[in-house]
């Protein structure tokens, strides 16, 4: 998949994506995982690390949309990495959009 908002990809059901350069302002962002083959996917065991420190309160799953997470960024200038697992497809893309 190609789109302006592609922030990264996953393979073998795992992701570890540095969002630092894609996040240009403090605020909320929608992260959506899209399978290469169009399958429905579920994001599991996800976490956000800001400068290497896990921030569990800043990343949440959207109820009823297991492929979507909402990220709340309190500021910019920190290394922001999302990591976890995807069930339902081996590979695909991670899309990022500011809300």
NULOZA-776903 format. One record per atom (N, C-alpha, C, CB): residue in three letters; x, y, z. Coordinates in Angstrom, 2 decimals. Glycine has a CB too. Example, Ala and Ser with C-alpha at 12.3 -4.5 7.8 and 13.67 -1.06 7.14 Angstrom:
BEGIN
[Ala, [13.19, -5.69, 7.80]];
[Ala, [12.30, -4.50, 7.80]];
[Ala, [13.20, -3.30, 7.80]];
[Ala, [11.31, -4.47, 9.05]];
[Ser, [12.85, -2.25, 7.08]];
[Ser, [13.67, -1.06, 7.14]];
[Ser, [12.90, 0.03, 7.87]];
[Ser, [14.08, -0.60, 5.72]];
end
This chain:
BEGIN
[Unk, [0.85, -1.18, 0.00]];
[Unk, [0.00, 0.00, 0.00]];
[Unk, [0.89, 1.24, 0.00]];
[Unk, [-0.97, 0.00, 1.23]];
[Unk, [0.50, 2.24, -0.78]];
[Unk, [1.20, 3.51, -0.76]];
[Unk, [0.19, 4.59, -0.41]];
[Unk, [1.89, 3.81, -2.12]];
[Unk, [0.57, 5.44, 0.51]];
[Unk, [-0.26, 6.57, 0.89]];
[Unk, [0.63, 7.60, 1.56]];
[Unk, [-1.44, 6.14, 1.82]];
[Unk, [0.20, 8.86, 1.55]];
[Unk, [0.97, 9.92, 2.20]];
[Unk, [1.16, 9.65, 3.68]];
[Unk, [0.28, 11.26, 2.00]];
[Unk, [0.21, 8.96, 4.27]];
[Unk, [0.26, 8.78, 5.72]];
[Unk, [0.87, 7.45, 6.17]];
[Unk, [-1.12, 8.89, 6.27]];
[Unk, [1.56, 6.74, 5.29]];
[Unk, [2.24, 5.51, 5.70]];
[Unk, [3.40, 5.89, 6.62]];
[Unk, [2.75, 4.69, 4.46]];
[Unk, [3.38, 5.31, 7.83]];
[Unk, [4.41, 5.61, 8.81]];
[Unk, [5.39, 4.45, 8.97]];
[Unk, [3.79, 5.94, 10.15]];
[Unk, [5.01, 3.27, 8.49]];
[Unk, [5.86, 2.11, 8.63]];
[Unk, [5.17, 0.86, 8.13]];
[Unk, [6.29, 1.92, 10.07]];
[Unk, [5.84, -0.26, 8.29]];
[Unk, [5.30, -1.55, 7.85]];
[Unk, [5.53, -2.59, 8.92]];
[Unk, [5.95, -1.99, 6.52]];
[Unk, [4.82, -3.70, 8.79]];
[Unk, [5.09, -4.82, 9.69]];
[Unk, [5.24, -6.08, 8.84]];
[Unk, [3.95, -4.98, 10.75]];
[Unk, [6.03, -7.00, 9.38]];
[Unk, [6.22, -8.31, 8.76]];
[Unk, [6.21, -9.37, 9.85]];
[Unk, [7.55, -8.36, 7.95]];
[Unk, [5.85, -10.57, 9.48]];
[Unk, [5.81, -11.70, 10.42]];
[Unk, [4.98, -11.40, 11.67]];
[Unk, [7.21, -12.08, 10.84]];
[Unk, [3.97, -10.52, 11.52]];
[Unk, [3.06, -10.22, 12.62]];
[Unk, [3.61, -9.31, 13.70]];
[Unk, [2.64, -11.48, 13.24]];
[Unk, [4.79, -8.73, 13.49]];
[Unk, [5.41, -7.87, 14.50]];
[Unk, [5.70, -6.48, 13.94]];
[Unk, [6.71, -8.50, 15.02]];
[Unk, [5.61, -5.48, 14.80]];
[Unk, [5.97, -4.13, 14.37]];
[Unk, [6.79, -3.44, 15.44]];
[Unk, [4.71, -3.31, 14.05]];
[Unk, [7.68, -2.58, 14.99]];
[Unk, [8.51, -1.73, 15.83]];
[Unk, [8.83, -0.53, 14.95]];
[Unk, [9.83, -2.48, 16.36]];
[Unk, [8.05, 0.54, 15.09]];
[Unk, [8.10, 1.66, 14.16]];
[Unk, [8.46, 2.95, 14.90]];
[Unk, [6.76, 1.81, 13.43]];
[Unk, [9.46, 3.63, 14.38]];
[Unk, [9.86, 4.94, 14.91]];
[Unk, [9.00, 6.00, 14.23]];
[Unk, [11.40, 5.21, 14.67]];
[Unk, [8.16, 6.66, 15.01]];
[Unk, [7.25, 7.69, 14.50]];
[Unk, [7.81, 9.11, 14.66]];
[Unk, [5.92, 7.59, 15.20]];
[Unk, [8.99, 9.23, 15.20]];
[Unk, [9.54, 10.53, 15.59]];
[Unk, [9.48, 11.58, 14.49]];
[Unk, [10.97, 10.37, 16.02]];
[Unk, [9.86, 11.23, 13.28]];
[Unk, [9.88, 12.21, 12.19]];
[Unk, [8.49, 12.48, 11.61]];
[Unk, [10.80, 11.74, 11.10]];
[Unk, [7.54, 11.59, 11.86]];
[Unk, [6.18, 11.77, 11.34]];
[Unk, [5.31, 12.61, 12.27]];
[Unk, [5.52, 10.42, 11.12]];
[Unk, [5.70, 12.71, 13.53]];
[Unk, [4.92, 13.47, 14.51]];
[Unk, [5.47, 14.89, 14.55]];
[Unk, [4.96, 12.79, 15.93]];
[Unk, [4.69, 15.83, 14.05]];
[Unk, [5.18, 17.19, 13.87]];
[Unk, [4.64, 18.18, 14.91]];
[Unk, [4.82, 17.67, 12.51]];
[Unk, [3.71, 17.72, 15.75]];
[Unk, [3.12, 18.61, 16.76]];
[Unk, [2.52, 17.77, 17.88]];
[Unk, [2.03, 19.52, 16.12]];
[Unk, [2.39, 18.38, 19.05]];
[Unk, [1.69, 17.72, 20.15]];
[Unk, [0.23, 17.55, 19.75]];
[Unk, [1.81, 18.54, 21.47]];
[Unk, [-0.42, 16.51, 20.26]];
[Unk, [-1.82, 16.27, 19.96]];
[Unk, [-2.12, 14.80, 19.83]];
[Unk, [-2.21, 16.99, 18.68]];
[Unk, [-3.30, 14.51, 19.27]];
[Unk, [-3.74, 13.12, 19.09]];
[Unk, [-3.53, 12.68, 17.66]];
[Unk, [-5.21, 12.94, 19.48]];
[Unk, [-3.14, 11.42, 17.52]];
[Unk, [-2.91, 10.81, 16.22]];
[Unk, [-3.62, 9.47, 16.16]];
[Unk, [-1.40, 10.65, 15.94]];
[Unk, [-4.13, 9.15, 14.96]];
[Unk, [-4.75, 7.84, 14.75]];
[Unk, [-3.73, 6.95, 14.04]];
[Unk, [-6.08, 7.95, 13.91]];
[Unk, [-3.51, 5.77, 14.60]];
[Unk, [-2.66, 4.76, 13.99]];
[Unk, [-3.57, 3.64, 13.50]];
[Unk, [-1.58, 4.22, 14.99]];
[Unk, [-3.44, 3.27, 12.23]];
[Unk, [-4.30, 2.21, 11.68]];
[Unk, [-3.43, 1.22, 10.92]];
[Unk, [-5.41, 2.80, 10.75]];
[Unk, [-3.62, -0.07, 11.23]];
[Unk, [-2.88, -1.14, 10.59]];
[Unk, [-3.72, -1.69, 9.45]];
[Unk, [-2.51, -2.25, 11.61]];
[Unk, [-3.12, -1.76, 8.25]];
[Unk, [-3.81, -2.24, 7.05]];
[Unk, [-3.01, -3.41, 6.48]];
[Unk, [-3.96, -1.09, 5.99]];
[Unk, [-3.66, -4.57, 6.39]];
[Unk, [-3.00, -5.76, 5.87]];
[Unk, [-2.77, -5.63, 4.37]];
[Unk, [-3.83, -7.02, 6.17]];
[Unk, [-1.65, -6.15, 3.93]];
[Unk, [-1.31, -6.11, 2.51]];
[Unk, [-2.36, -6.84, 1.67]];
[Unk, [0.07, -6.73, 2.28]];
[Unk, [-2.91, -7.93, 2.22]];
[Unk, [-3.89, -8.72, 1.47]];
[Unk, [-5.34, -8.32, 1.76]];
[Unk, [-3.71, -10.19, 1.80]];
[Unk, [-5.54, -7.25, 2.53]];
[Unk, [-6.89, -6.76, 2.81]];
[Unk, [-7.59, -7.47, 3.97]];
[Unk, [-7.72, -6.90, 1.60]];
[Unk, [-6.90, -8.38, 4.64]];
[Unk, [-7.50, -9.11, 5.77]];
[Unk, [-7.80, -8.16, 6.93]];
[Unk, [-6.56, -10.23, 6.24]];
[Unk, [-8.76, -8.56, 7.76]];
[Unk, [-9.01, -7.84, 9.01]];
[Unk, [-7.91, -8.20, 9.99]];
[Unk, [-10.42, -8.17, 9.59]];
[Unk, [-7.40, -7.22, 10.71]];
[Unk, [-6.32, -7.47, 11.66]];
[Unk, [-6.67, -6.91, 13.03]];
[Unk, [-5.01, -6.85, 11.15]];
[Unk, [-5.96, -7.43, 14.03]];
[Unk, [-6.08, -6.97, 15.41]];
[Unk, [-4.69, -6.64, 15.93]];
[Unk, [-6.78, -8.04, 16.30]];
[Unk, [-4.54, -5.47, 16.52]];
[Unk, [-3.27, -5.06, 17.13]];
[Unk, [-3.29, -5.55, 18.58]];
[Unk, [-3.06, -3.50, 17.05]];
[Unk, [-2.20, -6.23, 18.97]];
[Unk, [-2.11, -6.81, 20.31]];
[Unk, [-0.78, -6.47, 20.95]];
[Unk, [-2.30, -8.34, 20.25]];
[Unk, [-0.75, -6.52, 22.28]];
[Unk, [0.49, -6.34, 23.05]];
[Unk, [1.27, -5.11, 22.59]];
[Unk, [1.37, -7.59, 22.93]];
[Unk, [0.56, -4.02, 22.38]];
[Unk, [1.19, -2.81, 21.86]];
[Unk, [1.71, -1.93, 22.99]];
[Unk, [0.20, -2.01, 21.00]];
[Unk, [2.73, -1.15, 22.67]];
[Unk, [3.26, -0.20, 23.63]];
[Unk, [3.89, 0.98, 22.91]];
[Unk, [4.28, -0.87, 24.54]];
[Unk, [3.92, 2.09, 23.60]];
[Unk, [4.58, 3.30, 23.14]];
[Unk, [5.79, 3.54, 24.02]];
[Unk, [3.62, 4.53, 23.16]];
[Unk, [6.92, 3.82, 23.39]];
[Unk, [8.12, 4.19, 24.12]];
[Unk, [8.51, 5.60, 23.72]];
[Unk, [9.28, 3.18, 23.86]];
[Unk, [8.63, 6.49, 24.69]];
[Unk, [9.12, 7.85, 24.45]];
[Unk, [10.50, 7.93, 25.07]];
[Unk, [8.14, 8.94, 25.06]];
[Unk, [11.49, 8.16, 24.23]];
[Unk, [12.89, 8.17, 24.67]];
[Unk, [13.22, 6.91, 25.48]];
[Unk, [13.19, 9.44, 25.51]];
[Unk, [12.67, 5.77, 25.05]];
[Unk, [12.98, 4.48, 25.65]];
[Unk, [12.15, 4.11, 26.87]];
[Unk, [14.39, 4.47, 26.03]];
[Unk, [11.25, 4.99, 27.30]];
[Unk, [10.43, 4.72, 28.49]];
[Unk, [9.00, 4.39, 28.06]];
[Unk, [10.44, 5.95, 29.47]];
[Unk, [8.47, 3.25, 28.51]];
[Unk, [7.11, 2.83, 28.17]];
[Unk, [6.11, 3.83, 28.75]];
[Unk, [6.82, 1.40, 28.69]];
[Unk, [5.15, 4.24, 27.90]];
[Unk, [4.12, 5.23, 28.30]];
[Unk, [2.73, 4.62, 28.07]];
[Unk, [4.28, 6.57, 27.48]];
[Unk, [2.25, 3.79, 28.98]];
[Unk, [0.99, 3.07, 28.76]];
[Unk, [-0.26, 3.94, 28.69]];
[Unk, [0.81, 2.08, 29.84]];
[Unk, [-0.22, 5.13, 29.27]];
[Unk, [-1.42, 5.98, 29.29]];
[Unk, [-1.59, 6.82, 28.03]];
[Unk, [-1.37, 6.88, 30.49]];
[Unk, [-0.60, 6.80, 27.13]];
[Unk, [-0.64, 7.66, 25.96]];
[Unk, [-1.06, 6.93, 24.68]];
[Unk, [0.69, 8.29, 25.75]];
[Unk, [-1.31, 5.62, 24.76]];
[Unk, [-1.69, 4.83, 23.60]];
[Unk, [-2.84, 3.92, 23.98]];
[Unk, [-0.48, 4.00, 23.06]];
[Unk, [-3.95, 4.03, 23.22]];
[Unk, [-5.13, 3.22, 23.56]];
[Unk, [-5.78, 2.68, 22.29]];
[Unk, [-6.16, 4.06, 24.37]];
[Unk, [-6.44, 1.55, 22.44]];
[Unk, [-7.15, 0.93, 21.32]];
[Unk, [-8.55, 1.52, 21.21]];
[Unk, [-7.22, -0.61, 21.48]];
[Unk, [-9.03, 1.67, 19.99]];
[Unk, [-10.37, 2.19, 19.75]];
[Unk, [-11.36, 1.04, 19.87]];
[Unk, [-10.48, 2.87, 18.35]];
[Unk, [-12.36, 1.21, 20.75]];
[Unk, [-13.36, 0.17, 20.95]];
[Unk, [-14.09, -0.11, 19.64]];
[Unk, [-14.37, 0.58, 22.06]];
[Unk, [-14.19, -1.38, 19.28]];
[Unk, [-14.87, -1.77, 18.05]];
[Unk, [-14.00, -1.70, 16.80]];
[Unk, [-16.06, -0.91, 17.85]];
[Unk, [-12.77, -1.22, 16.94]];
[Unk, [-11.83, -1.14, 15.81]];
[Unk, [-10.48, -1.70, 16.27]];
[Unk, [-11.67, 0.34, 15.29]];
[Unk, [-10.32, -3.02, 16.24]];
[Unk, [-9.10, -3.63, 16.79]];
[Unk, [-7.84, -3.31, 16.01]];
[Unk, [-9.27, -5.11, 16.84]];
[Unk, [-7.98, -2.69, 14.83]];
[Unk, [-6.82, -2.32, 14.02]];
[Unk, [-6.43, -0.85, 14.19]];
[Unk, [-7.11, -2.60, 12.54]];
[Unk, [-7.10, -0.13, 15.11]];
[Unk, [-6.86, 1.31, 15.28]];
[Unk, [-6.46, 1.61, 16.73]];
[Unk, [-8.12, 2.12, 14.89]];
[Unk, [-5.40, 2.42, 16.86]];
[Unk, [-4.97, 2.93, 18.16]];
[Unk, [-4.97, 4.46, 18.09]];
[Unk, [-3.57, 2.38, 18.55]];
[Unk, [-5.19, 5.07, 19.24]];
[Unk, [-5.08, 6.52, 19.36]];
[Unk, [-3.86, 6.82, 20.22]];
[Unk, [-6.38, 7.16, 19.98]];
[Unk, [-3.00, 7.66, 19.67]];
[Unk, [-1.77, 8.07, 20.33]];
[Unk, [-1.91, 9.53, 20.76]];
[Unk, [-0.53, 7.88, 19.39]];
[Unk, [-1.64, 9.81, 22.02]];
[Unk, [-1.64, 11.18, 22.52]];
[Unk, [-0.19, 11.58, 22.76]];
[Unk, [-2.50, 11.32, 23.83]];
[Unk, [0.26, 12.57, 21.99]];
[Unk, [1.64, 13.05, 22.13]];
[Unk, [1.63, 14.35, 22.91]];
[Unk, [2.31, 13.24, 20.74]];
[Unk, [2.27, 14.38, 24.09]];
[Unk, [2.27, 15.58, 24.90]];
[Unk, [3.20, 16.67, 24.36]];
[Unk, [2.68, 15.23, 26.31]];
[Unk, [4.11, 16.31, 23.49]];
[Unk, [5.05, 17.28, 22.93]];
[Unk, [5.83, 16.64, 21.80]];
[Unk, [6.01, 17.82, 24.01]];
[Unk, [6.76, 17.39, 21.23]];
[Unk, [7.60, 16.84, 20.17]];
[Unk, [9.05, 16.88, 20.63]];
[Unk, [7.41, 17.63, 18.84]];
[Unk, [9.91, 16.26, 19.84]];
[Unk, [11.32, 16.24, 20.18]];
[Unk, [11.77, 14.99, 20.90]];
[Unk, [11.65, 17.42, 21.00]];
[Unk, [10.83, 14.08, 21.17]];
[Unk, [11.18, 12.82, 21.82]];
[Unk, [11.19, 11.71, 20.77]];
[Unk, [10.18, 12.49, 22.96]];
[Unk, [12.01, 10.70, 20.97]];
[Unk, [11.99, 9.54, 20.11]];
[Unk, [10.75, 8.72, 20.47]];
[Unk, [13.31, 8.69, 20.25]];
[Unk, [9.84, 8.57, 19.52]];
[Unk, [8.56, 7.90, 19.75]];
[Unk, [8.51, 6.61, 18.94]];
[Unk, [7.36, 8.83, 19.39]];
[Unk, [8.45, 5.48, 19.63]];
[Unk, [8.41, 4.18, 18.98]];
[Unk, [7.17, 3.43, 19.43]];
[Unk, [9.69, 3.35, 19.28]];
[Unk, [6.43, 2.86, 18.47]];
[Unk, [5.33, 1.95, 18.79]];
[Unk, [5.79, 0.54, 18.40]];
[Unk, [4.00, 2.35, 18.03]];
[Unk, [5.45, -0.41, 19.27]];
[Unk, [5.85, -1.79, 19.04]];
[Unk, [4.72, -2.70, 19.48]];
[Unk, [7.17, -2.13, 19.78]];
[Unk, [4.67, -3.89, 18.90]];
[Unk, [3.67, -4.87, 19.29]];
[Unk, [3.50, -5.94, 18.24]];
[Unk, [2.35, -4.20, 19.56]];
[Unk, [2.31, -6.55, 18.26]];
[Unk, [2.01, -7.67, 17.36]];
[Unk, [0.71, -7.40, 16.62]];
[Unk, [1.92, -9.00, 18.16]];
[Unk, [0.61, -7.99, 15.44]];
[Unk, [-0.60, -7.91, 14.63]];
[Unk, [-1.07, -9.34, 14.36]];
[Unk, [-0.36, -7.13, 13.29]];
[Unk, [-2.33, -9.60, 14.66]];
[Unk, [-2.93, -10.90, 14.39]];
[Unk, [-3.88, -10.77, 13.21]];
[Unk, [-3.68, -11.46, 15.64]];
[Unk, [-3.84, -11.73, 12.29]];
[Unk, [-4.76, -11.75, 11.16]];
[Unk, [-4.09, -11.61, 9.81]];
[Unk, [-5.75, -10.66, 11.31]];
[Unk, [-2.84, -11.15, 9.80]];
[Unk, [-2.08, -11.03, 8.55]];
[Unk, [-0.60, -10.96, 8.89]];
[Unk, [-2.52, -9.77, 7.73]];
[Unk, [0.22, -11.49, 8.02]];
[Unk, [1.66, -11.51, 8.27]];
[Unk, [2.33, -10.16, 8.02]];
[Unk, [2.31, -12.56, 7.40]];
[Unk, [1.78, -9.38, 7.06]];
[Unk, [2.44, -8.12, 6.75]];
[Unk, [1.45, -7.08, 6.28]];
[Unk, [3.50, -8.33, 5.69]];
[Unk, [1.89, -5.83, 6.38]];
[Unk, [1.04, -4.72, 5.97]];
[Unk, [1.68, -3.40, 6.33]];
[Unk, [-0.33, -4.83, 6.61]];
[Unk, [0.86, -2.36, 6.31]];
[Unk, [1.35, -1.00, 6.55]];
[Unk, [0.67, -0.37, 7.76]];
[Unk, [1.11, -0.13, 5.31]];
[Unk, [1.39, 0.54, 8.37]];
[Unk, [0.88, 1.33, 9.49]];
[Unk, [0.66, 2.75, 8.98]];
[Unk, [1.88, 1.30, 10.73]];
[Unk, [-0.57, 3.22, 9.11]];
[Unk, [-0.93, 4.56, 8.66]];
[Unk, [-1.08, 5.48, 9.86]];
[Unk, [-2.24, 4.53, 7.83]];
[Unk, [-0.60, 6.70, 9.73]];
[Unk, [-0.63, 7.68, 10.82]];
[Unk, [-1.32, 8.95, 10.32]];
[Unk, [0.80, 8.00, 11.33]];
[Unk, [-2.30, 9.42, 11.11]];
[Unk, [-3.00, 10.65, 10.75]];
[Unk, [-3.25, 11.47, 12.01]];
[Unk, [-4.33, 10.35, 10.02]];
[Unk, [-2.97, 12.76, 11.91]];
[Unk, [-3.24, 13.65, 13.04]];
[Unk, [-4.75, 13.91, 13.11]];
[Unk, [-2.45, 15.00, 12.91]];
[Unk, [-5.28, 13.87, 14.32]];
[Unk, [-6.71, 14.10, 14.53]];
[Unk, [-6.99, 15.56, 14.82]];
[Unk, [-7.24, 13.23, 15.67]];
end
